[in-house]
Amino acid sequence: MEFHKKMRRGRIFKDSIAFVCLIVAISCLLVVLMSIFRLPEVSEGKNALGFRSRGIMKAKRVSEDVGLGKLGEMIVEMLPTDLAFTVFVPSVRAFDRDLGLVAGKSLAAENFNDTYAILTRIMAFSTVPRMITSAAVPSKREVSFDSISGFTLYISKDSNGMLVVNGVRSNYVDIKRGELVIHVMNGVIMDAEFELSVGPDNDDED
Ligand SMILES: *[C@@H]1O[C@H](CO)[C@@H](O)[C@H](O)[C@H]1NC(C)=O
């Protein structure tokens, strides 16, 4: 009797080990399958947009987290990640509302060059060659820095502690990519002259 009980306990023990092994094996298989199916997707994106290969995986993850979007990504990809820069990138919504730019149409072959030229200008207006995290901005005082185009950015915090740059509020702050700090803005940082030339009203010339 006693002997049989031991036998049975032993078998149950062995069965649960087998069960755990099976679960582990299935999980490993899933991970392998997922990475196999993801890889082509990443390199496809790289070819289509000519992105540099470095940081693509990370970029994808950040984009999913905060909705940086393809246009915002293109601005970020123009900047080095190994230097202390800060960029105030328009959100997907701000690109659409303030510039009439949407990833699909604006990046189509016939519009790509125009879009890229606009993004280059926006990048120059919105990038400061130093690290500015939201914590580094004092809460009761405005600070100012020159962007790499020479345009002056006036940076402060509103009552909720969100960054405000030249009157444009931030949606998400302090996304780090290497030494680069990215803030996603609910608007576009640009000078008045450029704003006139790229407003959504001027978008449908043809
Ligand atoms: C975009 O620029 C490239 C390189 O300068 C040029 O070959 C191409 O024709 C341009 N495309 C359009 C639609 O203007």
The ligand as a Gaussian input file, in Angstrom:
#p B3LYP/6-31G(d) Opt

LIG

0 1
 C       13.399000      63.712000     -55.620000
 O       14.801000      63.909000     -55.551000
 C       15.553000      62.951000     -56.259000
 C       17.022000      63.208000     -55.989000
 O       17.340000      64.571000     -56.089000
 C       15.191000      63.038000     -57.738000
 O       15.919000      62.091000     -58.475000
 C       13.710000      62.805000     -57.910000
 O       13.331000      62.965000     -59.248000
 C       12.907000      63.746000     -57.044000
 N       11.504000      63.360000     -57.092000
 C       10.540000      64.246000     -57.363000
 C        9.146000      63.689000     -57.391000
 O       10.738000      65.429000     -57.577000

